[in-house]
Amino acid sequence: MKSFGKGFVFGTIATISAVAGCVYAFKKTVVEPIEEREAILDEHRKRAMRKRRSAHQN
């Protein structure tokens, strides 16, 4: 019974760590590049609005 308990605890910890690793990898490969691209596009929008406003000044 002791070895079952140790195995169960080890298996649970291994499963949780594997899931955490997958979530971290997904965040690094999918979420962060999207956020970086959105930040770049937002900066371009701000720059375009400044140019648009300054072009119509007399």
C-alpha positions as CSV (number, residue, x, y, z in Angstrom):
1,M,0.0,0.0,0.0
2,K,2.9,2.4,0.6
3,S,4.3,2.0,-2.9
4,F,0.8,2.7,-4.3
5,G,0.6,5.9,-2.3
6,K,4.0,7.0,-3.4
7,G,3.3,6.1,-7.0
8,F,0.0,7.9,-6.9
9,V,1.6,11.1,-5.5
10,F,4.4,10.9,-8.0
11,G,2.0,10.4,-10.9
12,T,-0.1,13.3,-9.8
13,I,2.9,15.6,-9.5
14,A,4.2,14.4,-12.9
15,T,0.9,15.0,-14.6
16,I,0.5,18.5,-13.1
17,S,4.0,19.4,-14.1
18,A,3.4,18.1,-17.7
19,V,0.2,20.1,-18.0
20,A,2.0,23.2,-16.7
21,G,4.8,22.7,-19.2
22,C,2.3,22.4,-22.1
23,V,0.5,25.6,-21.0
24,Y,3.8,27.5,-20.7
25,A,5.0,26.3,-24.1
26,F,1.6,27.2,-25.7
27,K,1.9,30.7,-24.1
28,K,5.4,31.2,-25.4
29,T,4.8,30.0,-29.0
30,V,1.2,31.2,-29.6
31,V,0.1,33.9,-27.2
32,E,3.2,36.1,-26.8
33,P,3.8,36.5,-30.6
34,I,0.2,37.6,-31.1
35,E,0.5,40.1,-28.2
36,E,3.7,41.5,-29.7
37,R,2.1,41.8,-33.1
38,E,-0.9,43.6,-31.6
39,A,1.4,46.0,-29.9
40,I,3.2,46.8,-33.1
41,L,0.0,47.3,-35.0
42,D,-1.3,49.6,-32.2
43,E,1.8,51.7,-32.5
44,H,1.3,51.9,-36.3
45,R,-2.3,53.0,-35.7
46,K,-1.1,55.8,-33.3
47,R,1.5,56.9,-35.8
48,A,-1.0,57.0,-38.6
49,M,-3.5,59.1,-36.6
50,R,-0.7,61.6,-35.8
51,K,0.2,61.9,-39.4
52,R,-3.4,62.2,-40.5
53,R,-4.0,65.0,-38.0
54,S,-0.8,66.9,-38.9
55,A,-1.5,66.6,-42.6
56,H,-4.8,68.6,-42.3
57,Q,-3.3,71.5,-40.2
58,N,-3.1,74.8,-42.0
